[in-house]
Amino acid sequence: MIRRYGHPPQPGQRHRLRPGAYALLVRDGRLLLTHQSAPEAEFQLPGGGIDPGESGLRALHREVFEETGWTIGNARRLGAYRRFAFMPNYGQYAEKLCHIWIARPILRLSAPTELHHSARWTSPRAAMDLLADPGARAFLARFRHVI
């Protein structure tokens, strides 16, 4: 059974399953997060949706680059959780199946290419207060010993 974090599903709403790949990006004892300024300002683990026909690992590499401008290496899957959310960019409700990885940022190739995103380095302790998603905070707390 995959644990759920956050709010329960909206009663009477259809929630489209949306698998995604997200990462704890660790380098020199610090975490690389993404800050999304719109539609709502919030800090997130870099990552996003897995497109049809795309592997989770391939999606992770693509999404991390789009949201941070960094390449990554040594990715290792840690587990998964689910949460129900409204996705304003898509105008729909989703059951997000969040696959969490841990990886090392290798090289910054550019600024983020994803609109409204910026890459931010922080300590694991500060990230616990910054991350908006309770599932992301739970994985950070669970795997903090490897950072």
Secondary structure as GFF3:
##gff-version 3
##sequence-region A 1 147
A	DSSP	beta_strand	16	27	.	.	.	ID=ss1
A	DSSP	beta_strand	30	36	.	.	.	ID=ss2
A	DSSP	beta_strand	42	44	.	.	.	ID=ss3
A	DSSP	beta_strand	47	49	.	.	.	ID=ss4
A	DSSP	alpha_helix	56	68	.	.	.	ID=ss5
A	DSSP	beta_strand	70	87	.	.	.	ID=ss6
A	DSSP	beta_strand	92	108	.	.	.	ID=ss7
A	DSSP	beta_strand	117	122	.	.	.	ID=ss8
A	DSSP	alpha_helix	124	130	.	.	.	ID=ss9
A	DSSP	alpha_helix	134	143	.	.	.	ID=ss10
A	DSSP	three_ten_helix	144	146	.	.	.	ID=ss11
###
